Each structure stands twice: as C-alpha cells, then as structure tokens.
Amino acid sequence: MKGLKSSQNLNFEIISMDEDEGVQNLDELIGAGKRSRIDIWKVPIRKDDILAILFTSGTTGKPKGVVLTSRNIVYDTFASLQRLSIHPTDAFISILPLHHTFEATAGFIIPLVCGSKITYARSLRSNEIIEDIRDAGITIMLGVPLLFEKIYNGIMEGIKKQPIGVKAFLHSALGIAGTIEKITKRNPGKGLFKSLRDKAGLGSLKTMISGGAALKPEIAAGFTKLGFKIMQGYGLTETSPIANLNLMNEYKFDSIGTPIVGVMEKIVNPNELGIGEICIKGPIVMHGYYQDKELTDQVIKDGWFYSGDMGYIDKDGFVYIIGRQKNIIVTEAGKNIYPEEIEYELLKSPYIKEVVIKGNRNIKTGREEVHAIIYPDIDRILFYEGKKGEEITQETLNAIQKTIRYEVTNLTNNLASYKRVKTISLRLEEFEKTTSRKIKRHILKDKA
C-alpha cells in the first residue's frame, strides 16, 4: 500500500484494514479517535463536502472515480425512503459488497437511518442466503436480478417436483392470483401461498428490492403472484445511486418506475419510437469524476447527467430501459440493435445460462451481423443430464451446438430480420463478472 501511494503520487491518506507498513491501520485510527477530545457532533459538515470516492465496476472499460458529496447521499437516502415502508422492526440481509453503491446506500445507510437490523449473508450461494433469511427473520432483501432469478427458479423447480394433483392446484392458484393482481392491484398470493413461502424458508420476507440491472418482468410478476412485494428501481453510481423506484402500490413490472422526488429526467435525441439517452438532473447527481474534468464535462451538461442508458418514458411518467448506448450495434442501413433485447429473448431458453450479443462483420458481405456468445446450461440438456463432471467430447459439443442453434432460431423468430442471430459461439465457462454480477463486456470486445 505504501508503494502504491508513492507510485501513484496520491495526495490523500490511505487507511488499511490490514497490517501494512507505513500506512495508517484502521484499528489504530479507531483507537486514536477514542482517545481524542474532539466532539464529533460539533464538527461542521457542509453539504458539498466529499463523502466518498467510489470506483465504477467497469463493465465497458476502465473504472472511473465517482465523487459523491454529503448532499448527494443524504438527499438520496431520504428521497428514497418516501417510497419505501421501512420500520425499526425490519431486518435487512446484506448480500452485495458494501463498495457497491446500491448496497452502501440502500442496504447500509437506509437501515441505519430507520433503526433496522442488518444481517450479513455468509456467501452468495442462494441456498445459504435462504437459510440466513429464515434464521434471522429477514423482512427486506436487496439484490441484483440474477439472485432473484435463482431464488424464483428454485421455487418453481420445487413446484414441478410435487405430485400431479398438488402441482395442478398450485399452477391454477398462480393463474388466479395473477389475474386478480392485474385487475385490482391487490395481492391474493399473500394468503394463498403462505405455507409455500414458509416451506421455502422465505416466510418472514415482506419486501424485495431489485437494482443494479434490469429485472425480467416475468420474475417480478411471478414473485408477486406468490405473495411477495418486489420493487424494481434504477440508478448509477453517478446518481448516489437511486434515481427511480416503482411505488409499493403503483408499479409496472417492465418499468424501472418514476424518478424519486426532486429528480427530473428527460430523453435526449429520441428516435421515431421515442427511444433516446436518459438524462438525469437533481441533488443526487455526482460532483464529478475524480481528477478528470474532461470526462466530467462530457457527461454533465447544464446540470444534466447523461447516463449512457437508452430508454423511453411513457404517458404515465414511467421510465423504461432498452440498453446501454455503448452496446448498440448499428447496421449498414442505419438500424439500431440493442443487444439486451435479444439477450432477454434468448435467456428464456432453459438451455442457455448466460449470453452476450455483439456485432460481427461478415467477411464475405462486409455487413455487421448479430453474433451470440453463449454459455449453455449443459446439465439441463437431456442427453447430457446426469453426466456432470464427465469429459465433453467433440461429438457431445456438436450435439450441444445443434440444440442451442435450434433454441436461438426458435426464440428470435419473432424479432425483425435484422435483429436475428446469424452466428453463435459456445463457451464452457461462465463470463467474467464484476462484484455486482455484471458481465464484463469490454473484455469480449477486446478479444473480438
């Protein structure tokens, strides 16, 4: 750490949680603080004081230091609380790393402000998280879509294993619950599926909050049918992070919700469908990027933060995310292809575990075409089922490719012809991800 400080010419104090020679140790700092006569309650705090410098996860390139002020974090905390029902009796489970802005604000500061309990999960394994929820009586869980998807799929797999009569009853009840919820916005699943939630170890859980990426609408709808309250929000490190939240009783499953109080949003350079870049303005927008005025000026113009996310706003003020501007594939005809739209369709296949869509130039025609890099769920492909750990021969790989090719063709038939996947490649290991479980796309671009 001492070498890092000198080599990078850092002009601020580094505090280490470990024993590092020549660097301030956290335990020593705490001890010095206890011995000091400074009354911390009398230390003035200005709203524009820097509270934190957080480095983005870097899914599309080099991480940037986001400078957040006291005003940013405090405002975001209390504005978000206007949409949440949180009490001192509530218990949070903390799953994401605390250096993830979503977890730091919503999973740490908010419960502290409300006097709620926080339990730290033992691991990212969904079965252990569920055990922690049950043992600690957790009522509120924050997480990324991948986590909620795993938990939901686990519940549905459990239903599939029930006797035919029980399975038929549960599916019928789910259908009825969904219809009633759609018409009345009331949640009959709360009573209908109480025993199922208890059996799954989720009986105490009353609210789920999803952030960090787009949540599939069918997952949100599925949890709601089962009697859970699940809220989807949106934000970036640069917005402290929460910018949008669905209301508890006024929500749309495919939307990230409306902006929180005091925040304005607009769509810049919309196309004929109203899709353009989402821009955000308000007290939650960062001070800027650390020691990078040029980059700061590129994304903050007249107080508006240009998010890099593409989306649109409906007549009710609900905002929808289509994809990242940097990921867009542009065809020779000037058509925009949003990889996330195609990835969403392909992930409906039980045989596709992860996928990244990118543009590939056809050598013969010179045209940009859609290419899918797929990590298959090999264990669910019938002819390989039960052979986990066995070596995958070329013959097996060819058969897997054939199955995946069929799935890709079948699932993209409903898309416009220029959006359809022309070529695929398989990988036998999952994609490298950030700590917030987002695929590092820039690595794949660099290898292209």
Secondary structure as UniProt FT lines:
FT   HELIX           2..7
FT   TURN            8..9
FT   STRAND          15..16
FT   TURN            21..22
FT   STRAND          24..25
FT   HELIX           26..35
FT   HELIX           40..42
FT   TURN            47..48
FT   STRAND          50..55
FT   STRAND          65..69
FT   HELIX           70..81
FT   TURN            82..83
FT   TURN            88..89
FT   STRAND          91..94
FT   TURN            98..99
FT   HELIX           101..104
FT   HELIX           105..109
FT   HELIX           110..114
FT   STRAND          117..120
FT   HELIX           126..136
FT   STRAND          140..143
FT   HELIX           145..160
FT   HELIX           164..184
FT   HELIX           189..192
FT   HELIX           194..199
FT   TURN            200..201
FT   TURN            203..204
FT   STRAND          207..210
FT   HELIX           217..225
FT   TURN            226..227
FT   STRAND          229..235
FT   HELIX           237..239
FT   STRAND          242..245
FT   TURN            253..254
FT   STRAND          257..259
FT   TURN            261..262
FT   STRAND          264..268
FT   TURN            272..273
FT   STRAND          276..281
FT   TURN            283..284
FT   STRAND          288..289
FT   TURN            290..291
FT   HELIX           293..299
FT   STRAND          300..301
FT   TURN            302..303
FT   STRAND          304..313
FT   TURN            315..316
FT   STRAND          319..324
FT   HELIX           325..327
FT   STRAND          329..330
FT   TURN            332..333
FT   STRAND          336..337
FT   HELIX           339..346
FT   TURN            347..348
FT   TURN            350..351
FT   STRAND          352..361
FT   TURN            363..365
FT   STRAND          368..376
FT   HELIX           378..380
FT   HELIX           382..384
FT   TURN            385..386
FT   TURN            388..389
FT   HELIX           394..412
FT   TURN            413..414
FT   HELIX           417..419
FT   STRAND          421..426
FT   TURN            435..436
FT   HELIX           441..447
//
